[in-house]
Amino acid sequence: MKKILVPLAEGFEEIEAITIIDLLRRAGAEVIIASLEKRNVQGFHGLKVIADTVLDEVLNDDFEMVVLPGGVPGATNLMGDPRIIKLLKDQAAASKTSAAICAAPAVLQKAGLTNDKKITSHPAWAGRMTTAVHTGARVETSDLLVTGQAAGSAMEFSFKLIETLFGKEKVAEINAGVLAKL
């Protein structure tokens, strides 16, 4: 089973986080939700989630993929956490995929992963993506990075993660149940 980490920081974007977690679990991934400090974490719009664990408990685990939901201040809280930056650098060093949506691609940039890579992010954050080639696409892949634009592209982004991990056949299988417009 492929093990995926979804770190949640206070102020995360709920649509993005829940869509990522739900669809990856439907695909058969072991998705670990880890909050930065305490297991109870609140999204930007007030949704409260009880994380599976806290980040310190899984920092030494091996993950096939790390996926960062966006939202503000969620993404800025992730960006300000040195453990997240180190985790992303370690993923890249191990040739493993990192993914981010909305404002969270800025966290990938802070970790030094976006140099000359094609990425996308929320349009409001495009000007901050100074080391990457910002395409403005709804979903973008570049080497070991997958990025998504915003909450409105959360389904497409999550299905791209499934494709990256399991292939197009798994995307079709999962979409047969949810009927997303891909």
C-alpha positions in Angstrom: 0.0 0.0 0.0 1.3 3.4 -0.9 1.8 5.7 2.1 0.9 9.4 1.6 1.3 12.3 4.0 -1.1 15.2 4.1 0.1 17.7 6.6 -2.6 20.1 7.9 -1.9 23.5 9.4 -4.4 25.8 11.0 -6.3 27.7 8.3 -6.1 24.9 5.6 -8.5 25.1 2.6 -11.1 22.5 3.5 -12.3 21.6 0.0 -8.7 20.9 -1.1 -7.7 18.8 2.0 -10.8 16.7 2.2 -10.9 16.0 -1.5 -7.3 14.9 -1.6 -7.7 12.7 1.4 -11.0 11.1 0.3 -10.0 10.4 -3.3 -6.6 9.0 -2.4 -8.1 6.7 0.2 -10.7 5.5 -2.3 -7.8 4.6 -4.6 -6.3 2.5 -1.9 -3.6 4.7 -0.6 -2.7 4.8 3.1 -3.2 8.5 3.7 -1.8 9.9 7.0 -3.2 13.2 8.1 -0.7 14.9 10.3 -1.3 18.2 12.0 1.6 20.5 12.8 1.1 20.7 16.5 -2.2 19.3 17.9 -4.5 16.6 16.5 -7.5 19.0 16.4 -6.9 21.4 13.5 -9.3 24.0 12.1 -9.7 25.0 8.4 -10.1 28.5 7.2 -13.9 28.2 7.0 -14.2 26.7 10.5 -14.3 23.0 9.6 -12.6 21.1 12.4 -10.6 17.9 11.6 -9.1 15.4 14.0 -5.8 14.4 12.4 -4.5 10.9 12.5 -1.4 12.1 14.3 0.9 15.0 14.8 3.8 15.7 12.4 6.6 14.8 14.9 5.2 11.3 15.2 5.7 10.6 11.4 8.8 12.6 10.5 11.0 9.5 10.1 8.4 7.5 8.1 8.9 6.8 4.5 6.2 8.4 2.2 5.6 7.7 -1.5 4.2 11.2 -1.7 3.7 14.4 0.4 0.6 16.5 -0.5 0.1 20.0 0.7 -3.4 21.5 0.8 -3.5 25.3 0.3 -5.5 28.0 1.9 -4.4 31.0 3.8 -3.1 31.0 6.5 -2.7 27.2 6.1 -0.1 27.4 3.4 1.8 30.2 5.1 1.8 28.1 8.3 3.2 25.2 6.4 5.8 27.4 4.8 6.9 28.7 8.2 7.5 25.2 9.6 11.1 24.1 9.1 10.0 20.4 9.5 7.9 20.7 6.4 10.7 22.3 4.4 13.1 19.6 5.5 10.5 16.9 4.7 10.0 18.2 1.2 13.8 18.4 0.6 14.1 14.8 1.8 11.3 13.7 -0.6 13.2 15.3 -3.5 16.5 13.8 -2.4 14.8 10.4 -2.4 13.3 11.0 -5.8 9.8 10.9 -4.4 6.8 13.1 -5.4 5.7 16.2 -3.6 2.4 17.9 -4.5 0.7 21.2 -3.6 -2.4 23.1 -4.5 -3.5 26.7 -4.3 -1.1 28.8 -2.2 0.9 25.7 -1.1 3.2 25.6 -4.2 5.0 28.5 -2.5 6.0 26.0 0.1 7.6 23.9 -2.6 9.4 27.0 -3.8 10.7 27.7 -0.3 12.1 24.2 -0.1 14.0 24.8 -3.4 12.0 22.3 -5.5 10.5 24.6 -8.1 13.6 26.0 -9.9 12.8 26.1 -13.6 9.9 23.7 -13.2 6.4 24.1 -14.6 4.0 24.7 -11.8 0.6 26.3 -11.2 -1.0 27.9 -8.2 -3.8 30.2 -7.2 -3.6 33.2 -9.5 -3.2 35.5 -6.5 0.1 33.6 -5.7 1.4 33.5 -9.3 3.6 36.6 -8.8 5.3 35.0 -5.8 6.4 32.0 -7.7 9.7 33.5 -8.9 11.8 30.4 -9.4 9.3 28.4 -11.5 7.6 28.7 -14.8 4.0 29.5 -13.7 1.7 28.1 -16.4 -1.7 29.1 -14.8 -3.0 25.6 -15.7 -5.6 24.0 -13.5 -3.2 21.1 -12.8 0.5 20.9 -13.7 3.1 18.1 -13.5 6.9 18.6 -13.8 9.3 15.9 -12.9 8.5 14.9 -9.2 6.1 17.8 -8.6 2.3 17.9 -9.1 0.6 21.3 -8.5 -3.0 22.5 -8.6 -4.6 25.9 -9.0 -7.3 26.2 -6.4 -10.3 24.7 -4.6 -12.2 24.5 -7.9 -9.5 22.2 -9.3 -9.3 20.0 -6.3 -10.9 17.0 -8.0 -8.7 17.2 -11.1 -5.6 17.7 -8.9 -6.5 14.6 -6.7 -7.2 12.5 -9.8 -3.7 13.5 -11.2 -2.3 12.3 -7.8 -4.1 9.0 -8.3 -2.8 8.7 -11.9 0.8 9.4 -10.7 0.6 6.8 -8.0 -1.6 4.1 -9.6 -2.1 4.8 -13.3 -5.0 5.9 -15.5 -7.0 2.7 -15.0 -7.3 3.5 -11.3 -8.5 7.0 -12.2 -11.3 5.5 -14.3 -12.2 3.0 -11.6 -12.5 5.7 -8.9 -14.3 8.1 -11.2 -16.9 5.5 -12.1 -18.1 6.0 -8.5 -17.8 9.8 -8.1 -18.6 10.9 -11.7 -16.2 13.9 -11.7 -15.9 16.0 -14.8 -12.3 15.3 -15.8 
